Amino acid sequence: VQLSAGIAGRRVKGQAKVTSSHSRVEDLWLEPRDPPACAEAVQAVLAADVVVLGPGSLFTSVIANLLVPELRRAVCDSGAELVHIANVQAQPGETAGLSLSDHVERLVDAVSSRALDTVIVHDGPPPSPGGDALRAETHLPGARRIITADLLSRERDGRVGRAHDPDRLAATLS
């Protein structure tokens, strides 16, 4: 299965090329467009109490999986709570210039306009070294509830890291 994207009026093939394009993703698709889903993944989604989307590269990791029609249907048909864990910062070459609202809008589009039950977003010190942090927003169209927490990892010397801290994230999810 090949991931392809429409970027700045041209076609780009392959995850690495999408990520390194440094242009806004206008469209995203798989080739072939209707690949088979892993049956175990579909069953796991349908049996889940909570389906967590993210964190990860919005287009090439999270949404790419939702382009598999049977998996997308399972997510949409599942009675599970649908949770999105927002990245702590925009990803250069993939989501640069997109706000948290933009991320949520694209994710809701990818799940056939099913609202997200919860969006979990970092609200604390900015990622190091600066980065293009995704700012918490008080209202996100397409999200029923927003949970904010300090989710960033800390370096051994106490400096703020650039990624989610697994223990902080787990505590927020529970």
Protein Blocks (a to p, Z undefined) as FASTA:
>chain_A
ZZdddeehiacedjklmmmnopacfbdcdddfbbcddfklmmmmmmpmbdcededdfklm
mmmmmmpmklmmmmmmpcbdcdddddfbdcehklgoiafklmmmmmmmmnoopacfbdcd
dddddddehiacddddfbdghiabdcdddfbdcdfkopacfbdcfklmmmmmZZ
